[in-house]
Amino acid sequence: MFRSTVHKFIEKEFAPHQARWRQQHRPDAEAWTKAGELGILLSDVPAEYGGGGGTFAHETIVVEELAQAGIHFASFIQSSVAHYILAYASEDQKRNWLPRMARGELVGAIAMSEPAAGSDIGGIKTVARRDGDSYVINGSKTFVTNGWHAGIVCLAVKTDAKAAGLKGISLVIVETKDLPGYRVGRPLEKVGMHAQDTCELFFDEVRVPASNLLGPAEGLGFSQMMEKMSYERLAIGVAAVATAEQAVAITTEYVKERRAFGKPLIDFQNTRFKLAECKTEAHIGRVFLDNCIERFIVGQLDSVAAAQAKYWLTDCEGRIVDDCLQLHGGYGYMTEYPIARMWADSRVHRIYAGTNEILKELIAWSL
Ligand SMILES: Cc1cc2nc3c(=O)[nH]c(=O)nc-3n(C[C@H](O)[C@H](O)[C@H](O)COP(=O)(O)OP(=O)(O)OC[C@H]3O[C@@H](n4cnc5c(N)ncnc54)[C@H](O)[C@@H]3O)c2cc1C
């Protein structure tokens, strides 16, 4: 029932606006409040905080339906921010922020990457200086998904500017509305995901209450990220499998219709073998993903397994989508064809939330 509700909502409220969203480089603000009204946001956050009271299975459905429809709407980042708050904020803060996020009135973003520090997160330069009951923040962030609409930012800062590397990193929640010294850059021009607002954020003597530190103490930011990034990574794995399956489905249709040398493309052995390989790999991905989701729901998916899921499933997606594009010939390179957009949109899956190379390092630490 939930899937059918989400499917119909996306078809009616999101799909017709995609071309315009791509042009303006962001979804409409009302897209968030409409999704909130329907109960699509924070589906796996307890109902007492305004969430849907479901599990990651519900989130999976939202991510899959968005990916299959080719819609750029990062509700998984919204959920991810909510889970940082759920795990590390005070009871009052949870009751203040989470219901507004569930209604789509507050859009969440996670701001870790900086121009000179992406994979090397220990190199971040944004500093939060303690001043009485406040932190005063200076610095800048880049590549922030949901950056344009963000009303609440989970921000990685150095609370101890002298501490080397990963030590001294903390997470601070910033409510951005009418906040002096806070500025959003224009949405960045990307290869794909054009309707996604990916922005730079600037902080100039921005003052937030000291209680906005995700606690209980300073310097815990990196371990908090390690724990909570599994959520984002698994969600990207979900999008990867949904995209791969969709690519196989639309390509199978295409090669039955398109003809060359007097017969449909599917009559060439290469076409059949390629699609047989893609279908098999997508199925292996699905089985692995379902196993990861089951473990995640019962709290048994560690950060290594989440890294394995994100790296392997997005690599697999890349191979499948690329092969499927090839089977479309020149039309596969035309943006009006869904396979072309899938190819461009999915490329970032191997890069964000930790590049696949960094994830292999993380997996290797466990050996
Ligand atoms: C569309 C988009 C949305 C994003 N959204 C967000 C967001 O919401 N919030 C946020 O904080 N960030 C976001 N990011 C940033 C993203 O997480 C980073 O781009 C990513 O972590 C890589 O960092 P980098 O771009 O600085 O690349 P670099 O760190 O410069 O890496 C360049 C290359 O070197 C490789 N490399 C680096 N270190 C090693 C190593 N030790 N071993 C082997 N290889 C290595 C990398 O794997 C990569 O191939 C987003 C990025 C994009 C493109």
The ligand as an SDF file (V2000), in Angstrom:
LIG
                    3D

 53 58  0  0  0  0  0  0  0  0999 V2000
   26.5390   15.6400   -6.7750 C   0  0  0  0  0  0  0  0  0  0  0  0
   27.3250   15.5960   -5.4950 C   0  0  0  0  0  0  0  0  0  0  0  0
   26.6410   15.6840   -4.2800 C   0  0  0  0  0  0  0  0  0  0  0  0
   27.3530   15.6750   -3.0950 C   0  0  0  0  0  0  0  0  0  0  0  0
   26.6750   15.8470   -1.8970 N   0  0  0  0  0  0  0  0  0  0  0  0
   27.3850   16.0460   -0.7720 C   0  0  0  0  0  0  0  0  0  0  0  0
   26.7230   16.4180    0.4400 C   0  0  0  0  0  0  0  0  0  0  0  0
   25.4890   16.5050    0.5150 O   0  0  0  0  0  0  0  0  0  0  0  0
   27.4770   16.6870    1.5360 N   0  0  0  0  0  0  0  0  0  0  0  0
   28.8440   16.5960    1.5050 C   0  0  0  0  0  0  0  0  0  0  0  0
   29.4650   16.8430    2.5390 O   0  0  0  0  0  0  0  0  0  0  0  0
   29.4960   16.2190    0.3840 N   0  0  0  0  0  0  0  0  0  0  0  0
   28.8020   15.9610   -0.7550 C   0  0  0  0  0  0  0  0  0  0  0  0
   29.4600   15.6060   -1.9100 N   0  0  0  0  0  0  0  0  0  0  0  0
   30.9070   15.5270   -1.8910 C   0  0  0  0  0  0  0  0  0  0  0  0
   31.4350   14.1110   -2.0350 C   0  0  0  0  0  0  0  0  0  0  0  0
   31.1710   13.3640   -0.8830 O   0  0  0  0  0  0  0  0  0  0  0  0
   32.9270   14.2260   -2.3800 C   0  0  0  0  0  0  0  0  0  0  0  0
   33.0050   14.7300   -3.6970 O   0  0  0  0  0  0  0  0  0  0  0  0
   33.6560   12.9090   -2.2560 C   0  0  0  0  0  0  0  0  0  0  0  0
   33.7370   12.5160   -0.9020 O   0  0  0  0  0  0  0  0  0  0  0  0
   35.0680   12.9630   -2.8290 C   0  0  0  0  0  0  0  0  0  0  0  0
   35.7780   14.0760   -2.3630 O   0  0  0  0  0  0  0  0  0  0  0  0
   36.5040   15.0410   -3.4170 P   0  0  0  0  0  0  0  0  0  0  0  0
   35.4940   15.4520   -4.4270 O   0  0  0  0  0  0  0  0  0  0  0  0
   37.2090   16.1070   -2.6720 O   0  0  0  0  0  0  0  0  0  0  0  0
   37.5510   14.1160   -4.1680 O   0  0  0  0  0  0  0  0  0  0  0  0
   39.0890   13.7760   -3.6880 P   0  0  0  0  0  0  0  0  0  0  0  0
   39.0830   13.4950   -2.2370 O   0  0  0  0  0  0  0  0  0  0  0  0
   39.9180   14.9030   -4.2050 O   0  0  0  0  0  0  0  0  0  0  0  0
   39.3460   12.4740   -4.4890 O   0  0  0  0  0  0  0  0  0  0  0  0
   39.7880   12.4720   -5.8600 C   0  0  0  0  0  0  0  0  0  0  0  0
   40.1070   11.0420   -6.2540 C   0  0  0  0  0  0  0  0  0  0  0  0
   41.1800   10.5440   -5.4280 O   0  0  0  0  0  0  0  0  0  0  0  0
   40.7920    9.3520   -4.8090 C   0  0  0  0  0  0  0  0  0  0  0  0
   41.3860    9.2490   -3.4780 N   0  0  0  0  0  0  0  0  0  0  0  0
   41.4250   10.1980   -2.5150 C   0  0  0  0  0  0  0  0  0  0  0  0
   42.0240    9.7240   -1.4070 N   0  0  0  0  0  0  0  0  0  0  0  0
   42.3620    8.4330   -1.6700 C   0  0  0  0  0  0  0  0  0  0  0  0
   42.9890    7.3900   -0.9250 C   0  0  0  0  0  0  0  0  0  0  0  0
   43.3660    7.5660    0.3350 N   0  0  0  0  0  0  0  0  0  0  0  0
   43.1640    6.1940   -1.5290 N   0  0  0  0  0  0  0  0  0  0  0  0
   42.7670    5.9930   -2.8040 C   0  0  0  0  0  0  0  0  0  0  0  0
   42.1600    6.9380   -3.5450 N   0  0  0  0  0  0  0  0  0  0  0  0
   41.9600    8.1310   -2.9970 C   0  0  0  0  0  0  0  0  0  0  0  0
   39.2800    9.4130   -4.7230 C   0  0  0  0  0  0  0  0  0  0  0  0
   38.6990    8.1300   -4.5830 O   0  0  0  0  0  0  0  0  0  0  0  0
   38.9320   10.0800   -6.0460 C   0  0  0  0  0  0  0  0  0  0  0  0
   38.9100    9.1240   -7.0550 O   0  0  0  0  0  0  0  0  0  0  0  0
   28.7610   15.5500   -3.1120 C   0  0  0  0  0  0  0  0  0  0  0  0
   29.4260   15.4170   -4.3290 C   0  0  0  0  0  0  0  0  0  0  0  0
   28.7300   15.4500   -5.5110 C   0  0  0  0  0  0  0  0  0  0  0  0
   29.4800   15.3520   -6.8080 C   0  0  0  0  0  0  0  0  0  0  0  0
  1  2  1  0
  2  3  1  0
  2 52  2  0
  3  4  2  0
  4  5  1  0
  4 50  1  0
  5  6  2  0
  6  7  1  0
  6 13  1  0
  7  8  2  0
  7  9  1  0
  9 10  1  0
 10 11  2  0
 10 12  1  0
 12 13  2  0
 13 14  1  0
 14 15  1  0
 14 50  1  0
 15 16  1  0
 16 17  1  0
 16 18  1  0
 18 19  1  0
 18 20  1  0
 20 21  1  0
 20 22  1  0
 22 23  1  0
 23 24  1  0
 24 25  2  0
 24 26  1  0
 24 27  1  0
 27 28  1  0
 28 29  2  0
 28 30  1  0
 28 31  1  0
 31 32  1  0
 32 33  1  0
 33 34  1  0
 33 48  1  0
 34 35  1  0
 35 36  1  0
 35 46  1  0
 36 37  1  0
 36 45  1  0
 37 38  2  0
 38 39  1  0
 39 40  1  0
 39 45  2  0
 40 41  1  0
 40 42  2  0
 42 43  1  0
 43 44  2  0
 44 45  1  0
 46 47  1  0
 46 48  1  0
 48 49  1  0
 50 51  2  0
 51 52  1  0
 52 53  1  0
M  END
$$$$
